[in-house]
């Protein structure tokens, strides 16, 4: 049954993406400036818990224009100039070849129309301007667009069909995500790859039923989750567990790893924490896409170090040792 669902999802998605090509300069302009910028800045208003109803709505109860709310014009030129678009399918294919693994080792998407929008420096609220003739005027100032509420805001995965120039469908990043309900769901390996773009997730690996069942026992709060793993991300220096409720992975996934790094745990003691990025698709507040940290008990720490979970311990301490040796 799982294979049938996966095949149906691929066929339907492939039909919508058939014969797509790369973007020409006009299409890039439309995607970057007309569609993406608008969607990105509206999202910052719609799900922002720091803004009151009165700040975001007019006297008739309609949403205000966020470009005015965030004084967008003051930094738009700097921000737009820093956007880059990559064809996501090409990135995945190069990644696969670079590591020289068999074709069926890593999950990848081989259909066209998906693009990664990347902001080169990740500072959308900062505008640099050189004013050598004006004394006392700073050459850099910061506008408050609530960056602290929107972490990992540098990368976005979008499906864009040039035949429909007024619409883009998002699968990752600080924007509204597509639920894929029209396709009957999203297999866990695809959810991991697509939602994971925002967090730099790479080399997503399918795991055996034995390992999946092992994770279900080791993580009893999620007994019905499907799981895959990833070998790289922005979150840690080791492997990730990526899971979601079976049949509903398109509505929720979690990125899980373990660490005793005080910079990540906030705990000065050398104790292990379970780190979970919980990523629901439909949200009313950005705080619903959140990091949850949980300190492990002594028994849980012992189980962590003696079970399959040990493969998902952040290897930050190993990298520190290697750097010291190199010096």
GIDAJO-V207851 format. One record per run of one state. SS is the DSSP state (a for helix, b for strand, c for the rest). FROM is the first residue (numbers start at 1). TO is the last residue. If there is no record, write none. Layout:
{{SS;FROM;TO} {SS;FROM;TO}}
//
This chain:
{{c;1;1} {a;2;17} {c;18;24} {a;25;46} {c;47;52} {a;53;56} {b;57;57} {c;58;62} {b;63;63} {c;64;65} {a;66;69} {c;70;71} {a;72;74} {c;75;75} {a;76;81} {c;82;82} {b;83;87} {a;88;98} {c;99;105} {b;106;106} {c;107;113} {b;114;119} {c;120;125} {b;126;128} {c;129;139} {b;140;142} {c;143;146} {a;147;149} {c;150;154} {b;155;159} {c;160;168} {b;169;172} {c;173;180} {a;181;183} {c;184;187} {a;188;199} {c;200;201} {b;202;206} {c;207;208} {a;209;218} {c;219;219} {a;220;222} {c;223;224} {b;225;232} {c;233;239} {b;240;245} {c;246;251} {b;252;259} {c;260;261} {a;262;265} {c;266;272} {b;273;280} {c;281;285} {a;286;288} {c;289;289} {b;290;295} {c;296;297} {a;298;306} {c;307;307} {a;308;312} {b;313;313} {c;314;315} {a;316;326} {c;327;327}}
//
